Amino acid sequence: MLDQSDRRTPVVLLAGFAGPAMTGVEHIAATLSENPGTVVVHHDLAELREGVVRRTVRTAGTVTTTVLELAHGCVSCTLRADLLPMLCTLAARDHVRRIVLALDPAIEAEALCHAIGTVEVSGVADRVDGPAARNVRIEAVLTCLDGQNWLADATGDEALADRGLAAADDERTVAQIAVGQVDFADALVVLNAGTDMLERERLGAVLARMAPAAPVAWLDELPGFDGVELGALLTRIPADARRGRIFDAHAPLLRGQPPLTTDCGVTLIEFAARRPFHPLRLHDALDVLFDGVVTARGRIWLATQPDQVVWLESAGGGLRVGAAGRWLAAMTPDEQAAADPDRRAMAALRWDERFGDRDVSLVILAHDVDPAEIRHALHWALVEDDELLLVDRAPERVALWEDPFGDWHEDPCADPAEAPAAAERTNPRGETA
């Protein structure tokens, strides 16, 4: 719920991919800048690999562009070195009533919100060192998307670097950015939706399941989307919207009461099991998540890693699998007592005498595949009854099974400014990188 007594400066984040979506971001940023006391900040990362970032600051009367040089040439350094301190500086000015961040496609809103809440900002005059969240709060995250191309982007396997939007060593995919921008949004603006009503309804069905609480503006023409209509869209955001909150791996997988029925071939598939996956069979079964699936995410219990919660997250043809802490059953009593109360309460409802809170819980958003095919493949990957006996009575033997998911490592250029994610990243077809 919104706290009317919160005196921190509100921040609106505008996200969008290249093309019409970024045109939408620029239009909305310009529209918001007309409001008195609003400052719009944009960091252009097109020349990031050369170590150059162009920062533009816009108010109702002025536009100022500054060229910044960053030695490391990475997104995290941009956040840490310039954007976060600027938020703190602007928030301290009495005439600044709202800050709008028009994000470059390479900056993910979730990663930025995580950085605002956790990364210490130091050296700002007349301010005690600490996260920028002491001075600013996320009012809303608004995402613009190209209605003609978003679904193709969200279900493909093209690397972000192939579009010229990231450095060659950036492993993120176009689908990861497209899916993440919608999943994290409090409100959506769909541009260039076209006249094909079936495709429009199909896209609407996908959005309703990814961001069910987010109000959507469908625009055939961008110029007509003025300050009044934009204000009405922002007003429609529910009071209990996400507004930059970061959910960990143990939060509910279904948020905002999405439709559970099938619409235009689009459906949410819930898969749950009280026995672990066999690692080799799961590795083979993961191909079922790459075709006809927009995104999948959830917690995995691997037979060979009985103490470790494994997190799986896919976007289009790309997949990330990684460590997400330990099961409560693998913790000491003191560690359990320190765990999140909501997590402990949910675990108590399904606690098993042998395996504790260990289970499998996945949510898969499919748009062009038979859900039965996905369920069949995942059921096949679970351990069979004789294997489950070994998991229970001879874990030392199970530990010797071949495990393609067994070698965790940190992502390149890992940084606390990045959003919490898997400790291991896999390439677009799910093989370990």
Solvent accessible surface area in square Angstrom, and as a share of the most:
residue,aa,sasa,rsa
1,M,181,0.81
2,L,79,0.39
3,D,87,0.45
4,Q,160,0.71
5,S,83,0.53
6,D,35,0.18
7,R,220,0.80
8,R,87,0.32
9,T,13,0.08
10,P,24,0.15
11,V,0,0.00
12,V,1,0.00
13,L,0,0.00
14,L,0,0.00
15,A,2,0.01
16,G,0,0.00
17,F,17,0.07
18,A,47,0.37
19,G,43,0.41
20,P,52,0.33
21,A,0,0.00
22,M,26,0.11
23,T,71,0.41
24,G,0,0.00
25,V,1,0.00
26,E,105,0.47
27,H,49,0.22
28,I,0,0.00
29,A,4,0.03
30,A,33,0.26
31,T,17,0.10
32,L,6,0.03
33,S,5,0.03
34,E,124,0.56
35,N,66,0.34
36,P,99,0.62
37,G,24,0.23
38,T,6,0.03
39,V,6,0.03
40,V,5,0.03
41,V,2,0.01
42,H,45,0.20
43,H,5,0.02
44,D,51,0.26
45,L,11,0.05
46,A,74,0.57
47,E,61,0.27
48,L,19,0.09
49,R,128,0.47
50,E,117,0.52
51,G,13,0.12
52,V,30,0.17
53,V,0,0.00
54,R,93,0.34
55,R,39,0.14
56,T,31,0.18
57,V,29,0.17
58,R,76,0.28
59,T,46,0.27
60,A,74,0.57
61,G,70,0.68
62,T,84,0.49
63,V,89,0.51
64,T,77,0.45
65,T,80,0.47
66,T,50,0.29
67,V,80,0.46
68,L,29,0.14
69,E,149,0.67
70,L,21,0.10
71,A,108,0.83
72,H,145,0.65
73,G,17,0.16
74,C,23,0.14
75,V,24,0.14
76,S,3,0.02
77,C,11,0.07
78,T,0,0.00
79,L,1,0.01
80,R,96,0.35
81,A,64,0.49
82,D,18,0.09
83,L,3,0.01
84,L,1,0.00
85,P,31,0.20
86,M,32,0.14
87,L,0,0.00
88,C,2,0.01
89,T,51,0.29
90,L,7,0.03
91,A,21,0.16
92,A,80,0.62
93,R,113,0.41
94,D,146,0.76
95,H,121,0.54
96,V,9,0.05
97,R,164,0.60
98,R,49,0.18
99,I,0,0.00
100,V,0,0.00
101,L,2,0.01
102,A,7,0.05
103,L,6,0.03
104,D,15,0.08
105,P,9,0.06
106,A,3,0.02
107,I,4,0.02
108,E,40,0.18
109,A,6,0.05
110,E,51,0.23
111,A,9,0.07
112,L,0,0.00
113,C,8,0.05
114,H,35,0.15
115,A,0,0.00
116,I,4,0.02
117,G,37,0.35
118,T,75,0.44
119,V,12,0.07
120,E,113,0.51
121,V,5,0.03
122,S,70,0.45
123,G,77,0.74
124,V,25,0.15
125,A,86,0.67
126,D,157,0.82
127,R,40,0.15
128,V,117,0.67
129,D,64,0.33
130,G,1,0.01
131,P,31,0.20
132,A,0,0.00
133,A,27,0.21
134,R,139,0.51
135,N,42,0.22
136,V,1,0.00
137,R,61,0.22
138,I,23,0.12
139,E,35,0.16
140,A,1,0.01
141,V,0,0.00
142,L,0,0.00
143,T,1,0.01
144,C,1,0.01
145,L,3,0.02
146,D,12,0.06
147,G,16,0.16
148,Q,98,0.44
149,N,74,0.38
150,W,11,0.04
151,L,25,0.12
152,A,71,0.55
153,D,22,0.12
154,A,0,0.00
155,T,35,0.20
156,G,28,0.27
157,D,70,0.36
158,E,65,0.29
159,A,29,0.23
160,L,0,0.00
161,A,24,0.18
162,D,106,0.55
163,R,97,0.35
164,G,42,0.40
165,L,44,0.22
166,A,11,0.09
167,A,31,0.24
168,A,95,0.74
169,D,115,0.60
170,D,34,0.18
171,E,72,0.32
172,R,23,0.09
173,T,10,0.06
174,V,2,0.01
175,A,0,0.00
176,Q,26,0.12
177,I,2,0.01
178,A,1,0.01
179,V,12,0.07
180,G,30,0.29
181,Q,16,0.07
182,V,0,0.00
183,D,35,0.18
184,F,3,0.01
185,A,10,0.07
186,D,4,0.02
187,A,0,0.00
188,L,0,0.00
189,V,0,0.00
190,V,0,0.00
191,L,10,0.05
192,N,68,0.35
193,A,9,0.07
194,G,25,0.24
195,T,131,0.76
196,D,78,0.41
197,M,112,0.50
198,L,113,0.56
199,E,82,0.37
200,R,55,0.20
201,E,93,0.42
202,R,47,0.17
203,L,8,0.04
204,G,20,0.20
205,A,4,0.03
206,V,0,0.00
207,L,3,0.02
208,A,38,0.29
209,R,15,0.05
210,M,19,0.09
211,A,9,0.07
212,P,42,0.26
213,A,51,0.39
214,A,13,0.10
215,P,13,0.08
216,V,38,0.22
217,A,14,0.11
218,W,76,0.27
219,L,20,0.10
220,D,108,0.56
221,E,132,0.59
222,L,28,0.14
223,P,113,0.71
224,G,51,0.49
225,F,5,0.02
226,D,69,0.35
227,G,40,0.38
228,V,121,0.70
229,E,84,0.38
230,L,1,0.01
231,G,33,0.31
232,A,51,0.39
233,L,3,0.02
234,L,25,0.12
235,T,112,0.65
236,R,136,0.49
237,I,10,0.05
238,P,45,0.28
239,A,44,0.34
240,D,92,0.48
241,A,14,0.11
242,R,31,0.11
243,R,37,0.14
244,G,10,0.10
245,R,128,0.47
246,I,52,0.26
247,F,57,0.24
248,D,89,0.46
249,A,18,0.14
250,H,42,0.19
251,A,16,0.13
252,P,93,0.59
253,L,12,0.06
254,L,52,0.26
255,R,64,0.23
256,G,45,0.44
257,Q,175,0.78
258,P,12,0.08
259,P,52,0.32
260,L,103,0.51
261,T,97,0.57
262,T,91,0.53
263,D,66,0.34
264,C,43,0.26
265,G,42,0.41
266,V,0,0.00
267,T,11,0.06
268,L,18,0.09
269,I,2,0.01
270,E,83,0.37
271,F,4,0.02
272,A,79,0.61
273,A,13,0.10
274,R,110,0.40
275,R,68,0.25
276,P,0,0.00
277,F,0,0.00
278,H,24,0.10
279,P,0,0.00
280,L,65,0.33
281,R,40,0.15
282,L,3,0.02
283,H,41,0.18
284,D,92,0.48
285,A,7,0.05
286,L,4,0.02
287,D,83,0.43
288,V,21,0.12
289,L,1,0.01
290,F,6,0.03
291,D,95,0.49
292,G,17,0.16
293,V,1,0.01
294,V,0,0.00
295,T,16,0.09
296,A,1,0.01
297,R,46,0.17
298,G,0,0.00
299,R,29,0.11
300,I,1,0.01
301,W,1,0.00
302,L,1,0.00
303,A,3,0.03
304,T,19,0.11
305,Q,24,0.11
306,P,50,0.32
307,D,72,0.37
308,Q,38,0.17
309,V,0,0.00
310,V,1,0.01
311,W,32,0.11
312,L,1,0.00
313,E,61,0.27
314,S,3,0.02
315,A,9,0.07
316,G,0,0.00
317,G,2,0.02
318,G,8,0.08
319,L,3,0.02
320,R,38,0.14
321,V,2,0.01
322,G,0,0.00
323,A,29,0.23
324,A,23,0.18
325,G,42,0.40
326,R,95,0.35
327,W,2,0.01
328,L,5,0.03
329,A,33,0.25
330,A,24,0.19
331,M,35,0.16
332,T,72,0.42
333,P,111,0.70
334,D,119,0.62
335,E,64,0.29
336,Q,55,0.24
337,A,70,0.54
338,A,90,0.70
339,A,16,0.12
340,D,76,0.40
341,P,86,0.54
342,D,107,0.55
343,R,35,0.13
344,R,88,0.32
345,A,59,0.46
346,M,117,0.52
347,A,2,0.01
348,A,70,0.54
349,L,145,0.72
350,R,72,0.26
351,W,112,0.39
352,D,45,0.24
353,E,177,0.79
354,R,130,0.47
355,F,13,0.05
356,G,3,0.02
357,D,2,0.01
358,R,27,0.10
359,D,12,0.06
360,V,1,0.00
361,S,25,0.16
362,L,3,0.01
363,V,13,0.07
364,I,0,0.00
365,L,3,0.01
366,A,0,0.00
367,H,22,0.10
368,D,101,0.52
369,V,33,0.19
370,D,84,0.44
371,P,44,0.28
372,A,61,0.47
373,E,97,0.43
374,I,0,0.00
375,R,93,0.34
376,H,135,0.60
377,A,18,0.14
378,L,1,0.00
379,H,106,0.47
380,W,127,0.45
381,A,0,0.00
382,L,14,0.07
383,V,3,0.01
384,E,105,0.47
385,D,99,0.52
386,D,92,0.48
387,E,28,0.12
388,L,19,0.09
389,L,84,0.42
390,L,45,0.22
391,V,15,0.09
392,D,49,0.25
393,R,183,0.67
394,A,12,0.09
395,P,65,0.41
396,E,114,0.51
397,R,140,0.51
398,V,2,0.01
399,A,65,0.51
400,L,152,0.75
401,W,53,0.19
402,E,118,0.53
403,D,34,0.17
404,P,36,0.22
405,F,6,0.03
406,G,33,0.32
407,D,117,0.61
408,W,73,0.26
409,H,73,0.32
410,E,123,0.55
411,D,27,0.14
412,P,88,0.55
413,C,89,0.53
414,A,62,0.48
415,D,28,0.15
416,P,96,0.60
417,A,0,0.00
418,E,70,0.32
419,A,23,0.18
420,P,72,0.46
421,A,50,0.39
422,A,8,0.06
423,A,23,0.18
424,E,1,0.00
425,R,33,0.12
426,T,10,0.06
427,N,61,0.31
428,P,42,0.27
429,R,105,0.38
430,G,5,0.05
431,E,86,0.38
432,T,60,0.35
433,A,69,0.54
